[in-house]
C-alpha cells in the first residue's frame, strides 16, 4: 500500500475517523451515520488506514517537544477550533492559497483558552497541522463547540460565524487593484468591525461580529452582502443570493430562515409579527422545545439555552420589521438572481423601507399584465385538444376571472389612483390641497377647524364618533378584566374599508335630513384575478372604486393582449354585462372567445328570464364545455377556491403601503403557483410551458 502524505494523513484522520466513527456527517455520503460509517471509502480510511493515518499524523508532530503528551482528542479539537477561526485567519493573509506560518496572537489566546492548553502547545500544533487545517472544509459546529469558542472569542472582537465580505480583491473592473479571476489574492484592507446578531435556522440566535473591508484603489467599501462606492453612495450586491442577509445595521438573518418565513406566509397567512414570534419560541435556541416546557424536562433550569450573553449590546429578539424587510430584500435578490442581474440600492436612505421602494416598484411594474412567471403555463386541466367536425385537431384553453374585497389605503376621492404620500393621509397630494381642508361631512364645503376633521356646525357628529370609539375600548377593557379574550387585530372577512361612516339625524328648515361623514382612511375596492382552470394565477390587478365591467374588460385585455393569447373560454360571473359593455363600445378583442358564466353563479345568480344571458353565457350552451361522459371539461369554480386562499391576507395587508402591498401579493401568488405546478406534476397532470413566440408573435 502506498504511503499517505503526511498532510493528507491528518486530513483523513480528522474527516474520516472523527466524523464517521463519532456518528457525525459522512464526508463521502453527506448523511448522518449513527455508527461507524459503512461507505466503502470512509470504511477504508477508518479501518485499513487508521493506524497509518494516526502514525503519520503523530509523525508530523515528531519535532514537537510535547509530542508524546498530545491527547488524540486534543488534536481533533484543535483542528476543529482552528476551522472555526479560519475566516479570521484569512484576513491576516495576503494570499489564501497557503496557511500563515504562525497564528495571530488573538487566535492563539482563543484556542489556548478553549483547549485549556498553553500557547506553546497551540503554536506547536499549528506548525504541525496548519496544512491540514487550511485544506479542511467548513465544519458543522456543535452547540457546545459554539458556546466554548464564543466564550473566549467574543472578548477578542471575533466570533463563530464572524461575517466578512465574500471576496478578497476589488471587484470593480476599472480599479487598479482589480485582479481578474483571482480569489487567492487579498488586497482589501482597513477592516471595520462591529457587533451584531445573527438569526439562524440550526443554531438559533448567535452573537456575531461583522467586518467590512476597503479598497484604496477605487474607494469602495466591501460588506458581507454588498459593496458601497464612496462617490455614488449605492449598494451593489454581489450577484448571487447570499447565505446570510443583512436586514438592518445590526441584524442578519439566514436565507434559510427567510425561506421558511416566505413559506409560512404562503401556506399559513402569517404576519411578520407572527413569524418573529414563531422564531423566538421555536428556533431561537437549539433546544427550544426544552426551554418552552421546563416541567416536562427535569433539570431544564440548569441548561444553558441562549448563545447570546446577557451583556451583548444587540438584541436577541427578532423584530417584525426585520422579518418584513428581510422578506422583501430576499425576494428581490431571488428575482435578480433568476435573471442573472445585480441588485443596486441607495446606501444613504433613512430607512430600509425607503431603500427598497424603487426596486419593489420596478418589480411590480414587470408583474402587471403578463408578468407572472407562470403566465405561459399549460397542463391537462387547463389545456385540452379535441377534433372538430372536419377531423382537425384544435386546442381549448380556459381562463377564469373573479374578484375579492381586499385592498390597501388609498385617496378618499372615488377611483383616485394617486398613491398616498404618507400612510396616515386621507387624501393624495393632488386632492390634499383642494379637499383635504374640507369638513369630513359629505357635501359640506366648509373648511374644517384646526385639530378637527369637521367644521364648527358638524362638530357634534365628530364628537359622537369619538365618544363611541372610547366607549368601545372601555367595553373591551371590561371584557379583558372579566377574563374574556379580545383580539387586537380582529378583522372581518367582509371588511372592505377602514374609514367609518357616522350618520346623524338633524333638523333644518327643509325638514329631517341625514348627515354622513367619513372618518379615517379609505381602502381600494377589490383585487381582480385571472387564472387557469388548474389553479395557476396568470394576472392580478387592483380595482380602486368598484368592480365595474369596464375595469374588468381593461384588466382582461391587459392579461390577454394579443389575439393568440386570448383563451377559447373566458369564465366570469358577470359575463352577460361584460359582453353587453363590449358590444356597446364596439370592442372586438374577445370576438373569438366564448364567455360563459361559471356553473355555480349561473345557477344561483342569473335569471332564467334573461334571454341574452341564456343565449350567450349559459355554460351548457357550449358542447366543448362537457366531456363525453357528461362532466364539465373545466373546473369553472377554481377562482372561488383561490379567492378563499387570498382572503387569508386581509388582516396582513390591511394597512400596508401600496408598493409593498403589490409586491407582497405578487410574490405570494408566484410562490403559490410554483406549489400548484409541483402538485400538478405529482398528480401526473403534465404541466408544460407554451412557447412565448406562439402567444406573442413578432
C-alpha positions as CSV (number, residue, x, y, z in Angstrom):
1,X,0.0,0.0,0.0
2,X,1.3,3.5,-1.0
3,X,2.1,5.7,2.0
4,X,-0.3,8.5,2.6
5,X,1.4,12.0,2.5
6,X,1.7,13.5,6.0
7,X,-0.6,16.5,5.4
8,X,-3.3,14.3,3.8
9,X,-2.9,11.8,6.6
10,X,-4.0,14.4,9.1
11,X,-6.9,15.4,6.9
12,X,-8.1,11.8,6.5
13,X,-7.7,11.3,10.2
14,X,-9.9,14.3,11.1
15,X,-12.5,13.9,8.5
16,X,-12.8,10.1,8.1
17,X,-12.1,8.8,11.6
18,X,-13.6,11.6,13.7
19,X,-16.7,12.4,11.6
20,X,-17.6,8.8,10.8
21,X,-16.7,7.0,14.0
22,X,-18.4,9.5,16.2
23,X,-21.6,9.4,14.2
24,X,-21.4,12.8,12.6
25,X,-21.9,13.6,8.9
26,X,-20.1,11.3,6.5
27,X,-17.8,13.3,4.2
28,X,-18.4,10.8,1.3
29,X,-22.2,10.3,1.5
30,X,-23.1,13.6,3.3
31,X,-25.5,11.7,5.5
32,X,-25.6,11.3,9.3
33,X,-24.4,7.9,10.4
34,X,-25.4,6.5,13.8
35,X,-22.4,4.2,14.0
36,X,-19.1,3.6,12.1
37,X,-19.8,4.7,8.5
38,X,-20.0,1.8,6.1
39,X,-19.3,3.9,3.0
40,X,-16.5,2.0,1.2
41,X,-14.1,5.0,1.1
42,X,-14.8,6.0,4.7
43,X,-14.6,2.5,6.0
44,X,-11.3,2.0,4.2
45,X,-10.0,5.2,5.7
46,X,-11.3,4.3,9.2
47,X,-10.1,0.7,9.3
48,X,-7.2,-0.1,6.8
49,X,-5.6,3.3,7.1
50,X,-6.4,4.1,10.7
51,X,-3.1,3.0,12.0
52,X,-1.2,4.6,9.2
53,X,-3.0,7.9,9.4
54,X,-2.6,8.1,13.1
55,X,1.1,7.1,12.8
56,X,1.8,9.7,10.2
57,X,-0.2,12.4,11.9
58,X,1.9,11.8,15.0
59,X,5.0,11.6,12.8
60,X,4.1,15.1,11.7
61,X,4.4,16.1,15.3
62,X,7.7,14.4,16.0
63,X,9.7,17.6,16.1
64,X,7.4,19.0,18.9
65,X,8.9,18.7,22.3
66,X,5.5,17.8,23.8
67,X,4.6,15.3,21.1
68,X,4.2,12.3,23.3
69,X,1.8,14.1,25.7
70,X,-0.7,15.2,23.0
71,X,-4.0,13.5,23.5
72,X,-5.8,12.4,20.4
73,X,-9.0,14.3,21.3
74,X,-6.8,17.4,21.8
75,X,-5.6,17.2,18.2
76,X,-9.2,16.8,16.9
77,X,-10.5,19.7,19.0
78,X,-7.6,21.9,17.8
79,X,-8.3,21.2,14.2
80,X,-12.0,21.9,14.5
81,X,-11.5,25.1,16.6
82,X,-9.0,26.4,14.0
83,X,-11.5,25.7,11.3
84,X,-14.0,27.9,13.2
85,X,-11.3,30.6,13.3
86,X,-10.2,30.2,9.7
87,X,-12.2,33.3,8.3
88,X,-10.3,35.5,10.8
89,X,-7.0,33.8,10.0
90,X,-7.6,34.5,6.3
91,X,-8.0,38.2,7.0
92,X,-4.4,38.4,8.1
93,X,-3.1,36.9,4.8
94,X,-2.1,38.5,1.5
95,X,-2.9,35.2,-0.1
96,X,-5.4,32.5,0.9
97,X,-3.7,29.7,-1.0
98,X,-1.5,28.7,1.9
99,X,-1.7,29.0,5.7
100,X,0.1,31.6,7.7
101,X,3.4,30.5,9.2
102,X,2.1,31.4,12.7
103,X,-1.2,32.2,14.3
104,X,-2.1,35.8,15.2
105,X,-1.8,36.5,18.9
106,X,-5.6,36.8,19.5
107,X,-6.3,33.4,17.8
108,X,-3.6,31.8,19.9
109,X,-5.2,33.1,23.0
110,X,-8.6,32.0,21.9
111,X,-7.6,28.5,21.0
112,X,-5.4,28.2,24.1
113,X,-8.3,29.1,26.4
114,X,-10.7,26.8,24.6
115,X,-8.3,23.8,24.9
116,X,-7.1,24.8,28.3
117,X,-3.6,24.4,26.9
118,X,-0.6,26.6,26.9
119,X,0.1,29.0,24.0
120,X,3.3,27.0,23.2
121,X,1.2,23.8,22.7
122,X,-1.1,25.8,20.4
123,X,1.8,27.1,18.3
124,X,3.4,23.6,18.1
125,X,0.1,22.1,17.0
126,X,-0.3,24.8,14.4
127,X,3.2,24.2,13.0
128,X,2.4,20.5,12.6
129,X,-1.2,20.7,11.4
130,X,-1.6,24.1,9.6
131,X,-1.8,22.5,6.2
132,X,-4.5,20.1,7.5
133,X,-6.5,23.0,8.8
134,X,-6.1,25.0,5.6
135,X,-7.2,22.2,3.4
136,X,-10.1,21.3,5.7
137,X,-13.6,22.3,4.5
138,X,-16.2,24.0,6.7
139,X,-17.4,22.1,9.7
140,X,-20.8,21.8,11.4
141,X,-20.0,23.0,14.9
142,X,-21.9,21.5,17.8
143,X,-23.8,23.6,20.3
144,X,-21.0,23.0,22.9
145,X,-18.3,24.0,20.4
146,X,-20.1,27.2,19.5
147,X,-20.5,28.1,23.2
148,X,-16.9,27.3,24.0
149,X,-15.5,29.2,21.1
150,X,-17.6,32.3,21.7
151,X,-16.9,32.4,25.4
152,X,-13.3,33.2,24.6
153,X,-13.6,34.7,21.1
154,X,-16.1,37.5,21.8
155,X,-13.7,39.4,24.0
156,X,-11.2,39.4,21.2
157,X,-13.6,41.0,18.6
158,X,-14.4,37.8,16.7
159,X,-16.9,35.1,16.9
160,X,-18.3,31.9,15.5
161,X,-19.9,32.8,12.1
162,X,-17.9,36.1,12.0
163,X,-19.1,37.7,8.8
164,X,-16.7,39.0,6.2
165,X,-17.0,40.1,2.6
166,X,-17.1,37.0,0.3
167,X,-14.5,38.5,-2.0
168,X,-10.8,39.1,-1.3
169,X,-10.0,41.5,-4.1
170,X,-11.7,44.6,-5.6
171,X,-14.5,43.7,-8.0
172,X,-14.5,47.0,-9.9
173,X,-13.1,46.2,-13.3
174,X,-11.6,49.7,-13.8
175,X,-9.8,49.7,-10.4
176,X,-6.1,49.3,-10.4
177,X,-6.4,46.8,-7.6
178,X,-8.8,44.6,-9.6
179,X,-7.4,41.1,-10.1
180,X,-9.4,39.1,-12.7
181,X,-10.3,35.6,-11.6
182,X,-8.1,35.6,-8.5
183,X,-9.8,34.8,-5.3
184,X,-6.5,33.7,-3.8
185,X,-5.0,37.1,-3.5
186,X,-6.1,39.5,-0.8
187,X,-5.8,43.3,-1.5
188,X,-8.7,44.7,0.5
189,X,-7.7,46.4,3.8
190,X,-8.8,48.7,6.6
191,X,-11.1,46.4,8.4
192,X,-14.0,47.9,10.3
193,X,-15.7,45.6,12.8
194,X,-18.8,45.9,15.0
195,X,-21.1,43.7,17.0
196,X,-24.4,42.3,15.5
197,X,-26.9,39.4,15.9
198,X,-27.4,36.5,13.5
199,X,-30.7,34.6,13.3
200,X,-30.0,31.0,12.1
201,X,-32.1,28.0,11.3
202,X,-30.0,25.4,13.0
203,X,-28.0,27.2,15.8
204,X,-30.6,29.7,16.9
205,X,-29.7,33.3,17.7
206,X,-25.9,34.0,17.7
207,X,-23.8,36.9,18.8
208,X,-21.5,37.7,15.9
209,X,-19.0,40.3,14.7
210,X,-19.3,41.7,11.2
211,X,-16.3,43.2,9.3
212,X,-16.2,45.3,6.2
213,X,-13.0,45.9,4.1
214,X,-11.8,48.8,2.0
215,X,-10.2,49.2,-1.5
216,X,-7.8,52.1,-1.6
217,X,-7.8,52.0,-5.4
218,X,-11.4,52.9,-6.1
219,X,-12.6,54.0,-2.6
220,X,-15.2,51.2,-2.3
221,X,-16.0,49.5,1.0
222,X,-16.9,45.8,0.9
223,X,-19.5,44.5,3.3
224,X,-20.7,40.9,3.7
225,X,-23.6,41.4,1.2
226,X,-22.6,44.3,-1.0
227,X,-20.0,47.0,-1.8
228,X,-20.5,50.7,-1.5
229,X,-18.6,53.2,-3.7
230,X,-17.7,56.4,-1.9
231,X,-18.7,58.6,-4.8
232,X,-22.0,57.1,-5.9
233,X,-23.2,56.0,-2.4
234,X,-25.0,53.0,-3.8
235,X,-25.1,49.4,-2.6
236,X,-24.1,47.0,-5.3
237,X,-24.9,43.4,-4.2
238,X,-22.6,40.6,-5.2
239,X,-24.9,38.9,-7.7
240,X,-25.9,35.6,-6.1
241,X,-28.2,35.1,-3.1
242,X,-26.0,35.1,0.0
243,X,-26.3,32.6,2.8
244,X,-26.9,35.4,5.3
245,X,-28.7,38.7,4.6
246,X,-28.3,41.9,6.4
247,X,-31.8,43.2,7.1
248,X,-30.7,46.2,9.2
249,X,-27.5,47.6,10.5
250,X,-27.2,45.2,13.5
251,X,-29.3,42.3,12.4
252,X,-28.6,39.4,10.0
253,X,-30.9,36.6,9.0
254,X,-30.0,33.3,7.2
255,X,-31.6,32.9,3.8
256,X,-32.9,29.5,5.1
257,X,-34.8,31.3,7.8
258,X,-36.2,33.8,5.3
259,X,-37.3,31.0,3.0
260,X,-39.1,29.5,6.0
261,X,-40.9,32.8,6.6
262,X,-41.9,33.0,2.9
263,X,-43.5,29.6,3.0
264,X,-45.2,30.4,6.3
265,X,-46.7,33.4,4.6
266,X,-47.8,31.4,1.5
267,X,-49.4,28.5,3.4
268,X,-50.2,30.0,6.7
269,X,-51.0,33.6,6.0
270,X,-48.6,34.6,8.8
271,X,-47.9,38.3,9.5
272,X,-44.3,39.4,10.2
273,X,-45.2,39.6,13.8
274,X,-46.3,36.0,14.0
275,X,-43.2,34.9,12.0
276,X,-41.0,36.6,14.6
277,X,-42.9,35.0,17.5
278,X,-42.7,31.6,16.0
279,X,-38.9,32.0,15.5
280,X,-38.4,33.3,19.1
281,X,-40.5,30.4,20.5
282,X,-39.3,27.6,18.2
283,X,-35.8,28.3,16.8
284,X,-34.1,30.9,19.0
285,X,-32.1,28.1,20.7
286,X,-31.2,24.6,19.5
287,X,-33.2,23.2,22.4
288,X,-36.1,25.5,22.4
289,X,-38.6,22.6,22.9
290,X,-37.0,22.0,26.4
291,X,-36.9,25.7,27.2
292,X,-40.6,26.0,26.4
293,X,-41.6,23.0,28.5
294,X,-39.4,23.0,31.6
295,X,-41.8,21.0,33.7
296,X,-41.6,18.1,31.3
297,X,-37.8,18.0,31.3
298,X,-36.2,17.6,34.8
299,X,-33.1,19.7,35.1
300,X,-34.1,22.1,32.3
301,X,-33.5,25.1,34.6
302,X,-29.8,24.2,34.7
303,X,-29.3,24.0,31.0
304,X,-27.7,26.9,29.1
305,X,-30.1,27.8,26.3
306,X,-29.2,31.1,24.8
307,X,-25.9,31.5,22.9
308,X,-26.2,35.3,23.4
309,X,-24.5,36.7,26.6
310,X,-26.6,38.9,28.8
311,X,-24.1,41.7,28.2
312,X,-24.3,41.6,24.4
313,X,-25.4,45.1,23.3
314,X,-27.5,43.9,20.3
315,X,-31.0,42.5,21.0
316,X,-31.5,38.7,20.6
317,X,-35.2,39.2,19.7
318,X,-36.3,39.1,16.1
319,X,-38.3,42.2,15.3
320,X,-41.3,42.1,12.9
321,X,-39.9,44.9,10.9
322,X,-36.7,42.9,10.3
323,X,-38.8,39.9,9.2
324,X,-40.6,42.1,6.7
325,X,-37.5,43.9,5.5
326,X,-35.8,40.5,5.1
327,X,-38.7,39.1,3.1
328,X,-38.7,42.0,0.6
329,X,-34.9,42.0,0.3
330,X,-34.6,38.2,-0.1
331,X,-37.4,38.2,-2.7
332,X,-35.7,41.0,-4.6
333,X,-32.4,39.1,-4.6
334,X,-34.1,36.0,-5.8
335,X,-35.8,38.0,-8.6
336,X,-32.4,39.4,-9.7
337,X,-30.6,36.1,-9.5
338,X,-33.2,34.4,-11.6
339,X,-32.5,37.0,-14.3
340,X,-28.7,37.0,-13.9
341,X,-28.9,40.6,-12.8
342,X,-27.4,42.5,-9.9
343,X,-29.4,44.4,-7.2
344,X,-28.3,48.0,-6.7
345,X,-29.9,50.1,-3.9
346,X,-29.3,53.5,-2.5
347,X,-27.0,53.4,0.6
348,X,-27.8,56.6,2.5
349,X,-31.6,56.3,2.8
350,X,-33.1,56.9,6.2
351,X,-34.8,53.5,6.4
352,X,-34.7,50.1,4.8
353,X,-38.3,50.8,3.7
354,X,-37.3,53.8,1.6
355,X,-34.2,52.0,0.3
356,X,-36.2,49.1,-1.2
357,X,-39.1,51.2,-2.5
358,X,-37.9,51.9,-6.1
359,X,-36.8,48.4,-6.8
360,X,-40.0,47.0,-5.4
361,X,-41.9,49.4,-7.7
362,X,-39.9,48.2,-10.7
363,X,-40.7,44.6,-10.0
364,X,-44.4,45.5,-9.5
365,X,-44.4,47.1,-13.0
366,X,-42.9,43.9,-14.5
367,X,-45.6,41.8,-12.9
368,X,-48.5,43.7,-14.5
369,X,-50.4,42.1,-17.3
370,X,-48.3,39.1,-18.5
371,X,-45.5,39.4,-15.9
372,X,-46.2,36.4,-13.7
373,X,-43.5,33.7,-14.3
374,X,-46.2,31.0,-14.9
375,X,-48.2,33.1,-17.4
376,X,-47.5,30.6,-20.2
377,X,-48.4,27.6,-18.1
378,X,-50.5,24.8,-19.6
379,X,-51.5,21.3,-18.4
380,X,-54.1,18.6,-18.8
381,X,-56.5,20.5,-16.6
382,X,-56.5,23.8,-18.4
383,X,-55.4,22.9,-22.0
384,X,-57.4,20.4,-24.0
385,X,-57.1,19.1,-27.6
386,X,-60.1,18.0,-29.5
387,X,-61.1,17.1,-33.1
388,X,-63.7,19.3,-34.8
389,X,-66.3,18.0,-37.2
390,X,-63.7,18.0,-40.0
391,X,-61.2,15.9,-38.1
392,X,-58.9,18.8,-37.4
393,X,-57.3,19.0,-34.0
394,X,-57.9,22.2,-32.2
395,X,-57.0,23.5,-28.7
396,X,-59.2,24.5,-25.9
397,X,-57.8,26.8,-23.2
398,X,-59.9,28.3,-20.5
399,X,-59.3,31.2,-18.0
400,X,-61.4,32.3,-15.1
401,X,-61.8,35.9,-13.7
402,X,-63.1,36.9,-10.3
403,X,-62.5,39.5,-7.5
404,X,-62.2,39.7,-3.8
405,X,-62.7,42.7,-1.4
406,X,-59.2,43.1,-0.2
407,X,-57.3,46.3,-0.5
408,X,-54.8,48.9,0.6
409,X,-55.2,52.5,1.9
410,X,-56.0,55.0,-0.9
411,X,-57.2,58.5,-1.5
412,X,-60.7,59.2,-0.3
413,X,-61.7,60.6,-3.6
414,X,-63.6,57.9,-5.5
415,X,-61.5,56.0,-8.0
416,X,-58.4,58.1,-7.5
417,X,-55.3,56.0,-8.1
418,X,-52.6,58.5,-7.0
419,X,-50.6,56.9,-4.1
420,X,-50.8,58.5,-0.6
421,X,-47.7,60.5,0.3
422,X,-48.0,59.3,3.9
423,X,-49.5,56.2,5.4
424,X,-51.6,58.5,7.7
425,X,-53.0,60.7,4.9
426,X,-56.7,60.5,3.8
427,X,-56.1,62.2,0.5
428,X,-53.3,62.0,-2.1
429,X,-51.1,65.0,-2.8
430,X,-53.3,66.1,-5.7
431,X,-56.5,66.2,-3.7
432,X,-55.0,67.2,-0.3
433,X,-54.9,70.9,-1.2
434,X,-58.4,71.1,-2.7
435,X,-60.3,68.7,-0.5
436,X,-58.1,67.8,2.4
437,X,-59.1,71.0,4.3
438,X,-62.8,70.5,3.9
439,X,-65.2,69.2,6.6
440,X,-65.4,65.4,6.7
441,X,-69.2,65.6,6.3
442,X,-70.1,64.6,2.8
443,X,-71.2,67.5,0.6
444,X,-70.1,70.1,3.2
445,X,-67.7,72.6,1.6
446,X,-66.7,74.5,4.7
447,X,-63.1,74.1,5.9
448,X,-62.6,72.0,9.0
449,X,-61.3,73.7,12.1
450,X,-57.7,73.2,13.2
451,X,-57.3,69.9,15.1
452,X,-60.6,68.6,13.9
453,X,-62.0,66.9,10.8
454,X,-65.3,68.8,10.8
455,X,-66.4,72.4,10.7
456,X,-68.0,74.0,13.8
457,X,-71.5,73.2,12.6
458,X,-70.8,69.5,12.4
459,X,-68.6,69.2,15.5
460,X,-71.2,67.2,17.4
461,X,-71.1,64.5,14.8
462,X,-67.3,64.1,15.2
463,X,-67.6,64.2,19.0
464,X,-70.2,61.5,18.9
465,X,-67.9,59.4,16.7
466,X,-65.0,59.5,19.1
467,X,-67.2,59.1,22.2
468,X,-68.5,55.8,20.6
469,X,-64.9,54.8,20.0
470,X,-63.9,55.5,23.6
471,X,-66.9,53.6,24.9
472,X,-65.9,50.6,22.7
473,X,-62.4,50.5,24.1
474,X,-63.9,50.8,27.6
475,X,-66.1,47.8,26.9
476,X,-63.1,45.9,25.6
477,X,-61.2,46.7,28.8
478,X,-64.1,45.4,30.9
479,X,-64.1,42.1,28.9
480,X,-60.4,41.7,29.5
481,X,-60.8,42.3,33.2
482,X,-63.6,39.7,33.2
483,X,-61.2,37.2,31.6
484,X,-62.7,37.4,28.1
485,X,-60.0,37.4,25.3
486,X,-60.5,40.2,22.8
487,X,-58.1,40.1,19.8
488,X,-56.5,43.4,19.0
489,X,-56.3,42.7,15.3
490,X,-59.7,41.1,14.7
491,X,-60.7,41.7,11.1
492,X,-63.9,40.6,9.4
493,X,-63.5,38.7,6.2
494,X,-66.2,41.0,4.7
495,X,-64.3,44.2,5.6
496,X,-63.5,46.5,2.8
497,X,-62.6,49.9,4.2
498,X,-61.2,51.2,7.4
499,X,-62.9,54.6,7.2
500,X,-66.1,54.8,9.2
501,X,-69.3,56.4,8.2
502,X,-71.1,58.4,11.0
503,X,-74.7,59.2,10.5
504,X,-76.7,61.8,12.4
505,X,-80.4,62.8,12.4
506,X,-80.8,66.5,12.3
507,X,-83.5,69.1,11.6
508,X,-83.4,72.1,9.4
509,X,-85.9,74.4,7.8
510,X,-86.0,71.9,5.0
511,X,-87.2,69.2,7.4
512,X,-85.4,66.0,8.5
513,X,-82.1,65.2,6.9
514,X,-79.4,62.6,7.4
515,X,-75.7,63.6,7.5
516,X,-72.9,61.3,6.5
517,X,-69.2,61.8,7.4
518,X,-66.1,59.8,6.6
519,X,-63.5,59.5,9.3
520,X,-60.3,57.6,8.8
521,X,-58.9,56.1,5.6
522,X,-60.5,54.6,2.5
523,X,-59.3,51.4,1.0
524,X,-59.3,50.1,-2.6
525,X,-62.4,48.2,-3.6
526,X,-61.0,44.8,-4.6
527,X,-58.3,42.6,-6.2
528,X,-59.2,41.1,-9.5
529,X,-57.6,37.7,-10.6
530,X,-57.3,35.9,-13.9
531,X,-56.3,32.3,-13.7
532,X,-56.2,29.0,-15.5
533,X,-58.7,26.3,-14.5
534,X,-56.0,24.3,-12.9
535,X,-55.4,26.9,-10.2
536,X,-52.4,28.7,-11.7
537,X,-52.9,32.5,-11.3
538,X,-52.0,34.4,-14.5
539,X,-52.5,38.0,-13.5
540,X,-53.8,40.4,-10.8
541,X,-54.9,44.0,-10.7
542,X,-56.2,46.4,-8.0
543,X,-59.6,47.9,-8.6
544,X,-60.0,51.3,-6.8
545,X,-63.6,52.4,-7.0
546,X,-65.6,49.4,-8.0
547,X,-65.7,46.1,-9.9
548,X,-67.2,47.8,-12.9
549,X,-67.3,45.7,-16.1
550,X,-65.3,48.5,-17.9
551,X,-62.5,47.9,-15.5
552,X,-62.8,44.1,-15.8
553,X,-62.6,44.5,-19.6
554,X,-59.4,46.6,-19.4
555,X,-57.9,44.1,-17.0
556,X,-58.6,41.1,-19.2
557,X,-57.2,42.9,-22.3
558,X,-54.0,43.6,-20.4
559,X,-53.9,39.9,-19.4
560,X,-54.5,38.7,-22.9
561,X,-53.0,41.5,-25.1
562,X,-52.7,39.6,-28.4
563,X,-55.2,37.6,-30.4
564,X,-53.0,34.5,-29.9
565,X,-53.1,34.9,-26.1
566,X,-56.9,35.0,-25.8
567,X,-58.4,31.8,-24.5
568,X,-61.2,29.8,-26.1
569,X,-63.3,30.2,-22.9
570,X,-63.3,33.1,-20.5
571,X,-65.4,32.5,-17.4
572,X,-66.6,35.4,-15.4
573,X,-69.6,35.6,-13.0
574,X,-70.9,38.8,-14.7
575,X,-70.1,37.9,-18.3
576,X,-73.5,38.9,-19.6
577,X,-72.9,42.5,-18.5
578,X,-69.3,42.4,-19.7
579,X,-70.4,41.3,-23.2
580,X,-73.1,44.0,-23.3
581,X,-70.4,46.5,-22.4
582,X,-68.0,45.2,-25.1
583,X,-70.8,45.4,-27.7
584,X,-71.8,48.9,-26.7
585,X,-68.2,50.3,-27.1
586,X,-67.5,48.2,-30.2
587,X,-64.7,46.2,-28.6
588,X,-64.0,43.0,-30.6
589,X,-60.8,42.0,-28.8
590,X,-62.5,38.8,-27.5
591,X,-64.6,38.1,-30.6
592,X,-63.1,34.5,-30.9
593,X,-63.6,33.8,-27.2
594,X,-66.7,32.2,-25.7
595,X,-67.7,33.9,-22.4
596,X,-69.9,31.7,-20.2
597,X,-70.7,32.3,-16.6
598,X,-69.3,29.7,-14.2
599,X,-71.7,26.9,-13.3
600,X,-72.3,28.0,-9.6
601,X,-73.1,31.6,-10.4
602,X,-75.2,30.8,-13.4
603,X,-77.5,28.6,-11.3
604,X,-77.8,30.9,-8.4
605,X,-77.3,34.5,-9.6
606,X,-78.7,34.7,-13.2
607,X,-82.3,34.8,-14.1
608,X,-83.8,32.3,-16.4
609,X,-85.8,35.1,-18.0
610,X,-82.6,36.9,-19.2
611,X,-82.6,35.8,-22.8
612,X,-79.2,37.4,-23.5
613,X,-77.6,35.6,-20.6
614,X,-79.2,32.3,-21.5
615,X,-78.1,32.6,-25.1
616,X,-74.5,33.7,-24.7
617,X,-73.4,32.9,-21.1
618,X,-75.0,29.5,-20.3
619,X,-72.1,27.0,-19.9
620,X,-74.4,24.2,-21.1
621,X,-74.7,26.0,-24.5
622,X,-71.2,25.1,-25.4
623,X,-70.7,21.4,-26.2
624,X,-66.9,21.7,-25.7
625,X,-67.6,22.5,-22.0
626,X,-68.8,18.9,-21.5
627,X,-66.9,15.7,-21.8
628,X,-68.3,12.6,-23.4
629,X,-69.4,11.2,-20.0
630,X,-71.3,14.4,-19.2
631,X,-68.8,16.0,-16.8
632,X,-67.6,19.6,-17.1
633,X,-64.4,19.9,-19.1
634,X,-63.0,22.6,-16.9
635,X,-63.3,23.5,-13.2
636,X,-65.0,26.8,-13.6
637,X,-65.2,27.4,-9.8
638,X,-61.4,27.3,-9.4
639,X,-61.2,31.1,-8.9
640,X,-63.6,30.9,-5.9
641,X,-61.3,28.3,-4.3
642,X,-58.3,30.5,-4.9
643,X,-60.0,33.6,-3.5
644,X,-60.6,31.8,-0.2
645,X,-56.8,31.4,0.0
646,X,-56.2,35.1,-1.0
647,X,-58.7,36.2,1.6
648,X,-56.4,35.0,4.3
649,X,-54.2,38.0,3.7
650,X,-56.9,40.6,4.5
651,X,-55.5,41.3,8.0
652,X,-51.9,41.1,7.0
653,X,-52.2,43.6,4.1
654,X,-54.9,45.9,5.5
655,X,-52.6,48.9,6.3
656,X,-49.6,48.1,4.1
657,X,-48.2,50.8,1.9
658,X,-49.2,50.4,-1.7
659,X,-45.7,49.5,-3.2
660,X,-45.1,46.8,-0.6
661,X,-48.7,45.6,-0.8
662,X,-48.5,44.9,-4.6
663,X,-45.1,43.3,-4.3
664,X,-46.3,41.1,-1.4
665,X,-49.3,39.8,-3.2
666,X,-47.4,39.2,-6.4
667,X,-44.8,37.2,-4.5
668,X,-47.4,35.2,-2.7
669,X,-49.0,34.3,-6.0
670,X,-45.7,33.5,-7.6
671,X,-44.8,31.1,-4.8
672,X,-48.2,29.5,-4.7
673,X,-48.1,29.0,-8.5
674,X,-44.9,27.0,-8.0
675,X,-46.5,24.8,-5.4
676,X,-49.6,24.3,-7.6
677,X,-47.4,23.2,-10.5
678,X,-45.5,20.9,-8.2
679,X,-48.7,19.3,-7.2
680,X,-49.8,19.1,-10.9
681,X,-46.6,17.2,-11.6
682,X,-47.1,14.9,-8.6
683,X,-50.6,14.1,-9.8
684,X,-49.4,13.5,-13.3
685,X,-51.3,16.3,-15.0
686,X,-48.3,17.0,-17.2
687,X,-47.6,20.8,-16.7
688,X,-45.6,22.4,-19.5
689,X,-44.9,25.9,-20.9
690,X,-46.3,27.3,-24.1
691,X,-43.6,28.8,-26.3
692,X,-43.7,32.5,-26.0
693,X,-43.4,33.1,-29.7
694,X,-46.7,31.4,-30.2
695,X,-48.5,33.8,-27.8
696,X,-46.5,36.9,-28.6
697,X,-45.5,36.6,-32.3
698,X,-43.1,39.2,-33.6
